[in-house]
């Protein structure tokens, strides 16, 4: 199609339309297909959500934490608080209840009286639940992560829960402690972050001990 006889404004619009179509194909079709293909070929597990499966069915993602609580006494009561299940290792608190649609923190500063009171209350509850001294409760057991979806806790918090989980499941504490040790992940590249234990993975393998 010859365009040199068309008005300048119309020629500019046609040129812009051609560029739009070209970049739509390149960035909207070709590039996503290329990246998806590379991801599926090189990192299929990560590309598909790092799913945890049981009997071939996905039950969780290793990237997103979740609560391990007892069933509600009154399922229809939205005000009833969830009670932690002693048979499972518990994650750190979550401002959004581990709801992926409500990811975020409480936005309360370290000197906020509400946060100070909440941490104090959580420390007492965790200490009583795990039957340890309040002074030994790790900080991540009483504070939420920035996303509210962090699946990891410190090794100290995981080890603190060993005796309670072992007793609830009638397992030898040494066996449960060994399982925790197997799930301690080192720092990224040896120097980034801190050692941690993925609670989702740990509880998944804990179920396998039964």
C-alpha positions in Angstrom: 0.0 0.0 0.0 1.4 3.3 -1.0 1.2 6.0 1.7 3.2 8.8 0.3 0.1 10.3 -1.3 -1.7 10.3 2.1 -1.9 13.3 4.4 1.1 13.6 6.8 -1.1 13.1 9.8 -2.6 9.9 8.5 0.8 8.6 7.5 2.0 9.2 11.1 -1.0 7.3 12.5 -0.4 4.4 10.1 3.3 4.2 11.1 2.3 4.3 14.8 -0.2 1.5 14.2 2.4 -0.7 12.5 4.8 -0.2 15.4 2.0 -1.0 17.8 1.3 -4.3 16.0 5.0 -5.2 15.8 5.7 -4.6 19.5 2.4 -6.2 20.5 3.6 -9.4 18.8 7.2 -9.1 20.2 6.4 -8.2 23.8 2.9 -9.5 24.2 3.3 -12.9 22.4 6.9 -13.9 21.5 8.7 -12.7 24.6 6.2 -14.3 27.1 6.3 -17.6 25.2 10.1 -17.5 25.1 10.4 -16.8 28.9 7.7 -19.4 29.7 9.4 -22.0 27.6 12.8 -21.4 29.2 11.2 -21.4 32.7 9.4 -24.7 32.0 12.5 -26.3 30.6 15.0 -25.1 33.2 13.0 -24.4 36.3 9.7 -26.3 36.0 9.1 -26.7 39.8 9.6 -23.0 40.5 7.7 -21.8 37.4 4.7 -23.8 38.5 4.5 -22.3 42.0 6.9 -24.6 44.0 3.9 -26.7 44.9 3.9 -29.3 47.7 1.9 -32.4 46.8 0.3 -35.2 48.8 -0.8 -38.3 46.9 -0.3 -36.4 43.7 -2.5 -33.5 44.7 -1.2 -30.0 45.4 -1.8 -29.0 49.0 0.4 -26.0 49.5 3.2 -23.9 48.1 6.7 -23.8 49.6 6.7 -20.0 49.0 3.6 -19.1 51.0 3.1 -19.8 54.6 -0.1 -21.1 56.1 -1.7 -21.5 59.5 -1.8 -25.0 61.1 -4.8 -24.6 63.4 -7.5 -26.7 65.0 -11.0 -26.6 63.4 -13.2 -23.9 64.7 -15.8 -24.8 67.3 -18.2 -22.6 65.6 -17.3 -22.5 61.9 -19.8 -19.8 61.1 -18.5 -17.4 63.7 -16.0 -15.0 62.0 -14.9 -13.6 65.4 -13.7 -16.9 66.7 -9.9 -16.9 66.8 -8.1 -19.9 65.4 -6.3 -22.1 68.0 -2.9 -23.5 67.0 -2.8 -27.3 66.6 -0.2 -28.8 69.0 0.5 -31.6 66.5 2.1 -29.2 64.0 5.0 -26.8 64.0 3.6 -23.3 64.1 4.6 -20.5 61.8 5.3 -16.9 62.9 2.3 -14.6 63.3 0.7 -13.1 60.2 -1.1 -9.7 60.1 -3.4 -11.0 57.4 -3.9 -14.5 58.7 -1.8 -16.0 55.8 -4.4 -14.8 53.3 -2.6 -14.3 50.0 -5.1 -11.6 49.1 -4.3 -9.6 52.3 -0.5 -9.7 52.1 1.1 -7.0 54.3 2.3 -6.1 57.7 0.5 -4.3 60.6 2.4 -1.1 59.8 2.9 -0.5 63.6 6.2 0.9 64.6 8.4 -0.8 67.2 7.4 1.7 69.9 3.7 1.5 69.2 1.9 0.6 72.5 -0.5 -1.8 70.6 2.4 -3.7 69.1 4.3 -3.8 72.4 1.2 -5.2 74.1 0.6 -7.7 71.3 4.2 -9.0 71.4 4.0 -9.3 75.2 0.8 -11.3 74.9 2.1 -13.5 72.1 5.3 -14.3 74.1 3.2 -15.5 77.0 0.9 -17.5 74.8 3.8 -19.2 72.9 5.7 -19.9 76.1 2.7 -21.6 77.6 1.9 -23.5 74.4 5.4 -24.8 74.0 6.0 -25.1 77.8 9.2 -23.0 77.8 10.3 -19.9 79.6 9.0 -16.6 78.1 12.6 -15.4 78.0 13.6 -18.2 75.6 10.9 -17.4 73.0 12.6 -16.3 69.8 11.6 -12.9 68.3 10.2 -14.4 65.1 7.7 -16.3 67.2 6.0 -13.1 68.3 6.5 -10.8 65.3 5.0 -11.0 61.8 6.9 -10.8 58.6 6.6 -7.8 56.2 4.5 -9.8 53.8 2.5 -11.8 56.4 3.1 -14.8 54.1 6.7 -15.9 55.1 6.8 -19.7 55.4 10.1 -19.7 57.3 11.0 -19.4 60.9 14.4 -19.4 62.7 15.9 -22.7 63.7 15.6 -21.6 67.3 11.8 -21.4 67.0 11.6 -24.7 65.2 13.7 -26.5 67.8 11.6 -24.9 70.6 8.6 -26.7 69.3 10.1 -30.2 69.1 9.1 -31.5 72.5 5.5 -30.3 72.1 5.1 -31.8 68.6 6.7 -35.0 69.6 4.4 -35.4 72.7 1.3 -34.6 70.7 2.2 -37.2 68.0 3.7 -39.7 70.4 7.0 -39.6 68.6 10.5 -39.7 70.1 11.8 -36.2 70.5 15.1 -37.2 69.0 13.4 -38.3 65.8 11.5 -35.0 65.5 14.6 -33.0 66.3 16.5 -34.8 63.6 13.7 -33.9 61.1 14.1 -30.3 62.0 17.9 -30.5 61.6 17.3 -31.9 58.1 15.2 -28.9 57.2 17.6 -26.1 58.3 18.5 -24.1 55.3 21.7 -22.1 55.2 22.2 -18.5 54.1 21.8 -17.8 50.4 25.2 -17.9 48.8 26.6 -18.4 52.2 26.2 -14.8 53.4 22.8 -13.5 52.5 20.0 -13.7 55.1 19.8 -16.0 58.0 19.5 -19.7 58.5 15.8 -20.7 58.5 13.4 -23.6 58.5 10.5 -23.8 56.0 7.5 -24.7 58.1 5.4 -25.8 55.2 8.0 -28.3 54.1 8.7 -29.4 57.6 5.1 -30.1 58.4 4.7 -31.9 55.1 7.5 -34.3 55.9 6.3 -34.5 59.6 3.1 -36.0 58.3 5.2 -38.6 56.5 6.7 -39.8 59.8 3.2 -41.1 60.7 
